Amino acid sequence: IVRLAENDLEAVVSARHPEIGGHVERLRSFGAIAALMTGSGSAVFGVFDEDAAANAAASRLRPLLPKGSRVLVTRTAERVAPVQLV
Protein backbone atom coordinates (compact mmCIF):
# COMPACT_ATOMS: atom_id res chain seq x y z
CA ILE A 1 0.00 0.00 0.00
CA VAL A 2 2.93 2.35 0.65
CA ARG A 3 3.88 2.12 -3.02
CA LEU A 4 0.38 3.25 -4.03
CA ALA A 5 -0.10 6.00 -1.43
CA GLU A 6 -0.44 9.41 -3.04
CA ASN A 7 -2.58 12.52 -2.94
CA ASP A 8 -2.75 14.39 -6.25
CA LEU A 9 -3.79 17.60 -4.49
CA GLU A 10 -0.79 17.61 -2.13
CA ALA A 11 1.61 19.40 -4.50
CA VAL A 12 -0.93 22.13 -5.26
CA VAL A 13 -1.77 22.75 -1.59
CA SER A 14 1.91 22.56 -0.53
CA ALA A 15 2.79 25.20 -3.13
CA ARG A 16 0.36 27.63 -1.48
CA HIS A 17 0.98 26.40 2.07
CA PRO A 18 4.60 25.20 2.32
CA GLU A 19 4.12 24.17 5.94
CA ILE A 20 2.01 21.21 4.71
CA GLY A 21 4.84 19.88 2.54
CA GLY A 22 7.28 20.60 5.35
CA HIS A 23 5.33 18.45 7.81
CA VAL A 24 5.08 15.62 5.29
CA GLU A 25 8.84 15.75 4.69
CA ARG A 26 9.52 15.90 8.44
CA LEU A 27 7.47 12.76 9.00
CA ARG A 28 9.45 10.99 6.29
CA SER A 29 12.73 12.17 7.80
CA PHE A 30 11.53 10.89 11.20
CA GLY A 31 11.11 7.40 9.71
CA ALA A 32 7.60 7.23 8.27
CA ILE A 33 7.37 4.60 5.54
CA ALA A 34 4.60 6.75 4.03
CA ALA A 35 3.61 10.34 4.77
CA LEU A 36 0.87 12.28 3.04
CA MET A 37 -1.54 15.15 3.30
CA THR A 38 -5.09 14.00 3.99
CA GLY A 39 -7.89 14.96 1.65
CA SER A 40 -7.69 18.66 0.89
CA GLY A 41 -5.08 19.43 3.52
CA SER A 42 -6.73 19.50 6.91
CA ALA A 43 -4.07 17.16 8.29
CA VAL A 44 -0.96 15.19 7.44
CA PHE A 45 -0.16 11.68 8.58
CA GLY A 46 2.72 9.24 8.68
CA VAL A 47 2.72 5.45 8.69
CA PHE A 48 5.38 3.78 10.81
CA ASP A 49 6.45 0.15 11.10
CA GLU A 50 6.64 0.20 14.89
CA ASP A 51 4.88 1.93 17.78
CA ALA A 52 8.17 3.15 19.21
CA ALA A 53 9.07 4.88 15.94
CA ALA A 54 5.65 6.55 15.76
CA ASN A 55 5.91 7.76 19.35
CA ALA A 56 9.44 9.07 18.82
CA ALA A 57 8.34 10.95 15.68
CA ALA A 58 5.37 12.44 17.54
CA SER A 59 7.66 13.65 20.33
CA ARG A 60 10.00 15.28 17.81
CA LEU A 61 7.17 16.84 15.81
CA ARG A 62 5.11 18.39 18.65
CA PRO A 63 7.51 21.23 19.51
CA LEU A 64 7.80 22.20 15.84
CA LEU A 65 4.09 22.84 15.32
CA PRO A 66 2.11 26.03 15.90
CA LYS A 67 0.24 26.42 19.17
CA GLY A 68 -3.10 24.64 19.05
CA SER A 69 -1.89 21.91 16.70
CA ARG A 70 -2.31 18.30 17.76
CA VAL A 71 -0.25 15.20 17.14
CA LEU A 72 -2.06 11.90 17.57
CA VAL A 73 -0.54 8.43 17.55
CA THR A 74 -2.98 5.69 16.66
CA ARG A 75 -3.01 2.26 15.06
CA THR A 76 -4.53 1.06 11.84
CA ALA A 77 -7.40 -1.40 12.11
CA GLU A 78 -6.44 -5.03 11.78
CA ARG A 79 -9.93 -5.95 10.75
CA VAL A 80 -13.29 -4.33 10.14
CA ALA A 81 -16.32 -5.62 11.98
CA PRO A 82 -19.09 -6.71 9.60
CA VAL A 83 -22.06 -4.37 9.35
CA GLN A 84 -25.44 -5.88 10.17
CA LEU A 85 -28.71 -4.29 9.19
CA VAL A 86 -31.04 -3.83 12.13
C-alpha atoms as an extended CHARMM CRD file, in Angstrom:
* protein
*
        86  EXT
         1         1  ILE       CA              0.0000000000        0.0000000000        0.0000000000  PROA      1               0.0000000000
         2         2  VAL       CA              2.9300000000        2.3460000000        0.6530000000  PROA      2               0.0000000000
         3         3  ARG       CA              3.8820000000        2.1240000000       -3.0160000000  PROA      3               0.0000000000
         4         4  LEU       CA              0.3780000000        3.2500000000       -4.0300000000  PROA      4               0.0000000000
         5         5  ALA       CA             -0.0970000000        5.9990000000       -1.4340000000  PROA      5               0.0000000000
         6         6  GLU       CA             -0.4380000000        9.4150000000       -3.0350000000  PROA      6               0.0000000000
         7         7  ASN       CA             -2.5800000000       12.5240000000       -2.9420000000  PROA      7               0.0000000000
         8         8  ASP       CA             -2.7510000000       14.3910000000       -6.2530000000  PROA      8               0.0000000000
         9         9  LEU       CA             -3.7910000000       17.6010000000       -4.4950000000  PROA      9               0.0000000000
        10        10  GLU       CA             -0.7900000000       17.6060000000       -2.1320000000  PROA      10              0.0000000000
        11        11  ALA       CA              1.6100000000       19.3980000000       -4.5030000000  PROA      11              0.0000000000
        12        12  VAL       CA             -0.9270000000       22.1350000000       -5.2570000000  PROA      12              0.0000000000
        13        13  VAL       CA             -1.7650000000       22.7550000000       -1.5940000000  PROA      13              0.0000000000
        14        14  SER       CA              1.9060000000       22.5630000000       -0.5300000000  PROA      14              0.0000000000
        15        15  ALA       CA              2.7930000000       25.1990000000       -3.1340000000  PROA      15              0.0000000000
        16        16  ARG       CA              0.3570000000       27.6270000000       -1.4800000000  PROA      16              0.0000000000
        17        17  HSD       CA              0.9780000000       26.4020000000        2.0730000000  PROA      17              0.0000000000
        18        18  PRO       CA              4.5990000000       25.2000000000        2.3200000000  PROA      18              0.0000000000
        19        19  GLU       CA              4.1230000000       24.1650000000        5.9400000000  PROA      19              0.0000000000
        20        20  ILE       CA              2.0110000000       21.2130000000        4.7130000000  PROA      20              0.0000000000
        21        21  GLY       CA              4.8370000000       19.8830000000        2.5430000000  PROA      21              0.0000000000
        22        22  GLY       CA              7.2820000000       20.6000000000        5.3490000000  PROA      22              0.0000000000
        23        23  HSD       CA              5.3290000000       18.4530000000        7.8050000000  PROA      23              0.0000000000
        24        24  VAL       CA              5.0810000000       15.6150000000        5.2850000000  PROA      24              0.0000000000
        25        25  GLU       CA              8.8380000000       15.7520000000        4.6930000000  PROA      25              0.0000000000
        26        26  ARG       CA              9.5200000000       15.9040000000        8.4380000000  PROA      26              0.0000000000
        27        27  LEU       CA              7.4660000000       12.7560000000        9.0010000000  PROA      27              0.0000000000
        28        28  ARG       CA              9.4520000000       10.9920000000        6.2860000000  PROA      28              0.0000000000
        29        29  SER       CA             12.7300000000       12.1690000000        7.8010000000  PROA      29              0.0000000000
        30        30  PHE       CA             11.5300000000       10.8920000000       11.2010000000  PROA      30              0.0000000000
        31        31  GLY       CA             11.1110000000        7.3980000000        9.7130000000  PROA      31              0.0000000000
        32        32  ALA       CA              7.5970000000        7.2350000000        8.2690000000  PROA      32              0.0000000000
        33        33  ILE       CA              7.3700000000        4.6040000000        5.5380000000  PROA      33              0.0000000000
        34        34  ALA       CA              4.6000000000        6.7470000000        4.0350000000  PROA      34              0.0000000000
        35        35  ALA       CA              3.6120000000       10.3380000000        4.7700000000  PROA      35              0.0000000000
        36        36  LEU       CA              0.8660000000       12.2750000000        3.0360000000  PROA      36              0.0000000000
        37        37  MET       CA             -1.5360000000       15.1500000000        3.3010000000  PROA      37              0.0000000000
        38        38  THR       CA             -5.0860000000       14.0030000000        3.9860000000  PROA      38              0.0000000000
        39        39  GLY       CA             -7.8930000000       14.9630000000        1.6530000000  PROA      39              0.0000000000
        40        40  SER       CA             -7.6950000000       18.6620000000        0.8870000000  PROA      40              0.0000000000
        41        41  GLY       CA             -5.0840000000       19.4350000000        3.5230000000  PROA      41              0.0000000000
        42        42  SER       CA             -6.7340000000       19.4960000000        6.9110000000  PROA      42              0.0000000000
        43        43  ALA       CA             -4.0710000000       17.1600000000        8.2850000000  PROA      43              0.0000000000
        44        44  VAL       CA             -0.9590000000       15.1890000000        7.4390000000  PROA      44              0.0000000000
        45        45  PHE       CA             -0.1560000000       11.6780000000        8.5800000000  PROA      45              0.0000000000
        46        46  GLY       CA              2.7160000000        9.2420000000        8.6800000000  PROA      46              0.0000000000
        47        47  VAL       CA              2.7190000000        5.4530000000        8.6940000000  PROA      47              0.0000000000
        48        48  PHE       CA              5.3780000000        3.7810000000       10.8150000000  PROA      48              0.0000000000
        49        49  ASP       CA              6.4520000000        0.1490000000       11.1010000000  PROA      49              0.0000000000
        50        50  GLU       CA              6.6380000000        0.2030000000       14.8900000000  PROA      50              0.0000000000
        51        51  ASP       CA              4.8750000000        1.9260000000       17.7800000000  PROA      51              0.0000000000
        52        52  ALA       CA              8.1670000000        3.1500000000       19.2140000000  PROA      52              0.0000000000
        53        53  ALA       CA              9.0690000000        4.8800000000       15.9360000000  PROA      53              0.0000000000
        54        54  ALA       CA              5.6480000000        6.5550000000       15.7600000000  PROA      54              0.0000000000
        55        55  ASN       CA              5.9060000000        7.7580000000       19.3510000000  PROA      55              0.0000000000
        56        56  ALA       CA              9.4420000000        9.0680000000       18.8160000000  PROA      56              0.0000000000
        57        57  ALA       CA              8.3420000000       10.9500000000       15.6800000000  PROA      57              0.0000000000
        58        58  ALA       CA              5.3730000000       12.4350000000       17.5410000000  PROA      58              0.0000000000
        59        59  SER       CA              7.6590000000       13.6540000000       20.3280000000  PROA      59              0.0000000000
        60        60  ARG       CA              9.9970000000       15.2770000000       17.8050000000  PROA      60              0.0000000000
        61        61  LEU       CA              7.1650000000       16.8420000000       15.8150000000  PROA      61              0.0000000000
        62        62  ARG       CA              5.1090000000       18.3870000000       18.6500000000  PROA      62              0.0000000000
        63        63  PRO       CA              7.5070000000       21.2350000000       19.5090000000  PROA      63              0.0000000000
        64        64  LEU       CA              7.7970000000       22.1990000000       15.8360000000  PROA      64              0.0000000000
        65        65  LEU       CA              4.0860000000       22.8420000000       15.3200000000  PROA      65              0.0000000000
        66        66  PRO       CA              2.1060000000       26.0260000000       15.9010000000  PROA      66              0.0000000000
        67        67  LYS       CA              0.2410000000       26.4180000000       19.1710000000  PROA      67              0.0000000000
        68        68  GLY       CA             -3.1000000000       24.6380000000       19.0530000000  PROA      68              0.0000000000
        69        69  SER       CA             -1.8890000000       21.9060000000       16.6970000000  PROA      69              0.0000000000
        70        70  ARG       CA             -2.3150000000       18.3030000000       17.7630000000  PROA      70              0.0000000000
        71        71  VAL       CA             -0.2470000000       15.2010000000       17.1380000000  PROA      71              0.0000000000
        72        72  LEU       CA             -2.0570000000       11.9040000000       17.5710000000  PROA      72              0.0000000000
        73        73  VAL       CA             -0.5440000000        8.4340000000       17.5500000000  PROA      73              0.0000000000
        74        74  THR       CA             -2.9800000000        5.6950000000       16.6580000000  PROA      74              0.0000000000
        75        75  ARG       CA             -3.0130000000        2.2640000000       15.0580000000  PROA      75              0.0000000000
        76        76  THR       CA             -4.5340000000        1.0570000000       11.8450000000  PROA      76              0.0000000000
        77        77  ALA       CA             -7.3970000000       -1.3970000000       12.1060000000  PROA      77              0.0000000000
        78        78  GLU       CA             -6.4370000000       -5.0330000000       11.7830000000  PROA      78              0.0000000000
        79        79  ARG       CA             -9.9330000000       -5.9550000000       10.7470000000  PROA      79              0.0000000000
        80        80  VAL       CA            -13.2870000000       -4.3340000000       10.1370000000  PROA      80              0.0000000000
        81        81  ALA       CA            -16.3220000000       -5.6210000000       11.9780000000  PROA      81              0.0000000000
        82        82  PRO       CA            -19.0850000000       -6.7100000000        9.5970000000  PROA      82              0.0000000000
        83        83  VAL       CA            -22.0560000000       -4.3750000000        9.3550000000  PROA      83              0.0000000000
        84        84  GLN       CA            -25.4420000000       -5.8780000000       10.1720000000  PROA      84              0.0000000000
        85        85  LEU       CA            -28.7100000000       -4.2910000000        9.1850000000  PROA      85              0.0000000000
        86        86  VAL       CA            -31.0420000000       -3.8260000000       12.1260000000  PROA      86              0.0000000000
